[in-house]
């Protein structure tokens, strides 16, 4: 009877250890995603003048942050989502400003050519 009890205790210990390892592995994965979200959000803001890089990094930062909100570092995830959003918005604003000034410049150039010609 005692041998049966010892075997059951060892099996339960093994099951708990495996369950803990799986949970720790999942938590570590989500923590890595939340850290990646934060880093990609920062990169998105820093590279706002390069619109395609900023939009890609911002989008990935938002996606990773949303995924890692479950079990990861919630502060990093939230900050990563916020920074990714800010980076995307900055990039779009800068892109619009560049297009508007470019169109304005070329219109002025065409007017100057028309006056001279």
C-alpha positions, 0 to 999 in steps of 0.5 A: 500500500505504501509503494502505491502511495509513493508512486502516485505522489511521484506521478503527481509531482511529475505532472505538476512539474510538466504543467508548471514548465508548460505554463512557464514556457507560455508565460516566457513566450508572451513576455518575449512578445510583449518586449518585442511589441515595445521595441517595435513600437519604439522603432516605429516612432523613430523611423516615422520618416521612412513610412513603409518601415514605420507602418510595418513595425507599428503594425507588428508592434500592435499585433504582438502587443495584442497577443501578449496582453493575455499572459505577458508583461501587460505594461510592455504590451500596452506601451507597445500598442500605444507606441505602435499606433503613434508611430503609424499615425506620425508616419501617415501625417508625415506622408501627407505633409510631404505629398501636399508640399510636393504638389504645391511645389510642382504647381508653383513650378508649373506656374513659373514656367507658364509665366516665363514661357 
